[in-house]
Amino acid sequence: MSTTANVTKADYYEVLSVSRTATDQELKTAYRKLAMQYHPDRNPGDHRAEEKFKECSEAYQVLSDPDKRAAYDRYGHAGVSGAGAAQGNPFTDFQDLGDIFGDLFGFNIGGMGGGGRRQSRAQKGRDLRYDQTIEFEEAVFGKETEISIRRLEACVDCNGLGTANGRGPATCPQCQGRGQVRYQQGFFSIARTCNTCSGTGQVITEPCKTCRGDGRVEREHTIQVKIPAGVEDGTRIRYQGEGDAGRTGGPSGDLYIVLSVKAHQFFERDGYNLHCHIPISITQAALGAEIMIPTLEGDVALKIPEGTQSGKDFKLRNKGVPYLNEHGRGDLIVQVAVQTPKKLTRVQKELLRQLGETLKVENTPTPHGLFERVKEMFS
């Protein structure tokens, strides 16, 4: 067994310190915090901070783009190779530094950008996670199953508006629908988020009794899940739009099904190949034999040639795991182990003594070649 030194890129979710089901807002908040911490202007001459800044900018650029994020979730860094780190101004998603301060402290400074933008009431729903345990054979060959989840769905009594009269929310009397309250302080014109409407510019005066103004209620939902052949332990399957419903017309979140595969009784998986160990007798190893080998699809015959040594590997092609979303499959690697009998009858012992007299073996150390010594070093 040999090892190769590889430089591995850090996981984008770990770079931003967020979960793999993080919402767009959680990604933005995490990136904003790291960007301000490691920005080169705040860390002059600190090369490590500069590298961290580039790293988190690259991670956010990929994860904030739905298409790039989907490719990264499915294929890792290989799926977004060439995406690169953000170029130019790293705060493109916040417009400028004034907008960042506005997001952090709830106000915008006149002259530094970030106008009186009203926050939309429409919000994307939360992503959900469902942990599913499956058998080893189900991971190899795939399966279809049905699961039940509890999620937030649009309230049917108010059509998701959250109001009792069905006419939708009213204009906020405090900010007159602007979402911000502006006042003068010295040389600056300060705009703070309106506390009455939380920046949406709208308020619900008569909330729906069913959903209590949220516009959503929790219900149990059943979904058909198709697990493709060849999945591994830890595989995530994404069902777009099957998460919590969004608020006031916002898109629904996604459902992530995380698979946990049970261990098999004697098969071990390595990528798309399967491995197993089969015992054989001394006579089978010396004289050769044909034995039956169990596979996931039934027993198959394996020919053991004369003089087979313990630890010999035999490959059964196309008896492994199907390639995920591709044609073909891996192999089954069978390793034989010659078993020495622990208990012998008097007749058996005598026969072995007679055989031993005809087999001459020099019990001296055998020199190893260069290849064997190198192989041992890496095993």
N, C-alpha and C positions, 0 to 999 in steps of 0.2 A: 504493500500500500504506500502510495507516495502522496506528498502534500505539496501544494503550490502556493506561494505567497501572493495574495490578492489584496488590492486596495478597495475596500467596499465603501460605497457612499452611504451616508447615514439615512435612515428612514425619515421621510419628510414629516410624518406625523410626530415622530420623536423629536425632530428638530424644533417643531413648533410647540411641543409638549401638549398635544391634544390627542383625544381618542380618535379611532378610525371612523367613528360615526359623528364627528364634530360637525355642527351646522356652519353655514357661511359666516354667521355673525361671530361664532366662537373662533373660527379661523382668523377672521379679521382682527378680533380683539387680541388674540395671541400674537399675531404678527406685529400689530401696532406696538405692543409692549416690548417685544424683542428688538424691533427696528429702532425705537427710541433709546433702548439700552445700549445697543451696539453701533449706533450711527457714527460714522467717522468724524463728524463735526464735534461730537461729544467725547470722542476718544482719539484725539490727535496723536499720531505716531504709534498707535497700538495696532499692530498688524493682526494680532489674534482677534481683536474686536472687529476689524475690517472683514476678516474671513467669516466670522460668525454672522455678520450683517449680510454678506453675500449669500451665505448658506440659507438663512431664514428667508431672504428675499426670493431665492430660487424655489424653496419649498412652497411659499405662499403663492407664487406665480402659477405653479402647477396645480395646487389643490384648490385655488379659487376659481379655476376654469373647469366647468362641469365635464367637458370632453376629456381634458387632460387628466382630471382626477379619476374618471372612470377607467382610462387606459392604465393609469398608475396602479389603481386598485386591482386590476386584473393581471397585469404583467410586470409590475414593479418598475424599476428605473429603465428597463429595456423598452417599456411601452411609451416612455416620454423622452427617450434619448434625443438630444438636440434641442430640447425645450429651453435649456439654458437659464441662467439667472436673469433677473430683471435688469434691464439696461436703463441708463439715464437716471431720471429722478426715481428713487425707490418708493416714494410716497404717492405713486400715481393713483392708487385706489382711495387716497384721502384728500386728493387735490393739492394740498400743501400743508405746511406746518401749522398754520392757523386752524385748518380743518381737524387736525389731530388733537390740538388743544380743545377744540370744541367738543369732540367726541369724548375726551377724557374728563373734562370738567363741566360739561353742560353749557358752555357759552362759546360764542364766536367773537373774535376781536376785529373790529373794523379796520380795514387797511391790510389785513393779513389773509384775506380770502375767507371763504366759508360764509355764504350769505344766509339769509333767513329761510332755510329749506325746511319744509314741513315733512315730518316723518310719515311715511305711508302706514295706514292701519293694517294693510294686507301684509301678513307675515307667513313665511314658509313654516309648515308643520315640522315637528321634531322627528328625527330618524329613530327607528326602533331596532332592537336587536333580539333575535330569538336563537337560543342555543339548542341544537338538535344532535342527539347521539344516534349513530347508525352502526350497523354491523360491518365487519371487515368486508364481507362479500358484497354488501350494498354499496360500499365505496368503490369497489372494483367494477361492478356491473351496472351501477346506477339504480335508481328506484323512483317511484312517484308516491307521494304521501300527502296527507292532509293535516294541516296544523290550525290551531285556533289561537288567536292573539286578542288582547284587549287594546283598543286604540281609540283616539278621539276622532269622532266623525261630526260632520256639519249637523247642527240641530235642525230637525225637520219642522219644528214649531215656529221658528223665526227665520228659516232659510239661511241660517248662518250669520244673520245680521246682529244678533244679540239683543234686539229690541222687542218689546212686547207689542207695539203697534204695527210692526212690519214695515215701517217707513224708513228705517235706517237711522243712524246716529244724527244728532243735531250739531250745528256749528258751536264750537266752544265759545262761551261768552267772555272768557278771560283774555284769549289771544285773538279773537275774531277769526278763527280758522287758520291763522298763520303758523301755529305750533310753537311759536317763540314769543317771549315778552322782551322788548328792547328798552334799554334805558341808558342814559349818559353818565359816564364816570370819568371825570377829568378830560383828557384828550381823546378818550376812546368811547366808541358806541358799543355797548355790551348787549348781546342777545342771549338770553337764557332760555332753556327749554321750559315750556309752560308746564307748571305743576298740575294744573287742573286736568289737562288732556294728555299729559306725558308726551307732548310733541306731535300728536296726531292731528290736532286742529278740530277734533270731533269728540263729543261726549254722548253717553247713553243716559238719558234721563229716566226712561222707563225700561229697565232690563227685563228680558224674557225670563219667566219664572222657571222654565225647564232647564235652561243652560246658565241662568243667573248672569246674563250679559256677555258670556264668553263666546257664544256663537257655536260652541261645540259641546258634545256630550260623549262620555265613554261608553263604548259598546263592544261586544265580542264579535270578532270577524273571523271567518274561515277562509283559508286560502289553499289552493292546490300547489304543491311544491314539487318540482322536477329536479332530482339530483342527478347530474350527468355521470356517466361512467368514467372512472379514473380520478375521482376527486381524492384529495389527501386530507389528513387531519389538520384542522385549522382553516380549511377552505371557507371563504365567505361568498354567499350567493346574494346578489342584490336584486330586490324587486322594487322597481321605481314606482313611486306614488302610493305605496302600500303602508306608509307610516301614518303618523298623526295628520289629520286634516289641518290645513293652514287657516289662519284667522282672516275673516272678512275677505274671502276670495283668494287668499294666498295659496300657493301650490302645496300639495301634501308632501310630507317627508317620505323617505325611503325605508324599506324593511331590509335588514341584513340578517341572513340566516347563517350562523357560524356552526360548522360541522365538527363534531368530535367522533373520531373513528375508534371503535373498540379493537383491542389487540386480537390477533388470531391465535389459535391453539398451537400451531407449529409453523405457520408461514410468517416470514418477516419481509417487510417491503423496503426496497431501496430504489427510490424513484419509480420507474415503471417495471422494474424487475422484482421477482419474488425469490426468496431463498428458503431452503429447508435442509435439514440434516437427516440422512437415512442410515440406520445401522445395517451392516452386512456381516456375514460370518467369515471365518478364515478360509473355509473351503470355497465360498463364493468369490472371495477376492483372489484366491490362488488359481482356481480352475475356470473362473468366469461363470456367469449366470444371467438369466433374464428375470428381473424382478418387476413388480407392479408398484408404480409411484402414484400417490394421491395428488390430484390437482384440484383446482376450484371447479372444474367441470367434469370430474370423474377420474378414475384410475387410467394410467397409460403405462405401456411396457417400456422398460429401460434396460438395455443390454450392458452388462458389466463384463468388460474384456478380461482375459486371463492376466494375472499379475497386477491387478489393480491395487494401488497403495492407499492406505488410510488418508483421508483428507482430499482425495481426488474430486474435482468438480466436473459435473456433467450438465450440459445446457440443453434444456427442452425449449425449442424456439416457439414463440407466439403463445406461450402458456402463462404469461405474466399479466400485467395490468394494461388495459386499453389506454391508448394515448388520449388525453383529455381534449375533446372537440376536434380530434384528428383521426385518420385511419391508421390501422396498425396497433400493435401492442408489444409489450416487453416480453422477456423470457423468464423461465423458471430455472434457477440454478440449484442443482441438487448436489450436495456434498456428502460423500459416503464416509462412514467411520467403521473401520474393521473392529469388531468386538472380540475380545479375548474371553473365552468361557471361564467362569469362576469356579464351577463345579463340574468335575468329570467322573465318569464311572471308571472302574478298574480296566475295563476293556478299552475305553477311549484313551486312557493314559498310556496303555501299552502300545496302542497303535501310533500315538504321537511320538513315543520314544523311538519306535522303529523308523518313523518318518524323519525324526531329528537326526538319526545316525546317517541318513542319506543326504541331509542338507548341511553343507559346510559353509559357515559364515564366519569371517574374521571379525571378532569383536574389538576392533580398533577404531579410533576416531576417524571420521571421514572429512577430508579437507573441503572447505567451501570455496567456491569460486568467487570472483569479484562481484558478479551479479547477485549471487545469493547474499553476500555480506551487505551490499547496498540495500537490497530488499528488506533485510532484517532491520536495518537502521530506521527505516520509515514505517515499519509495521508496529 
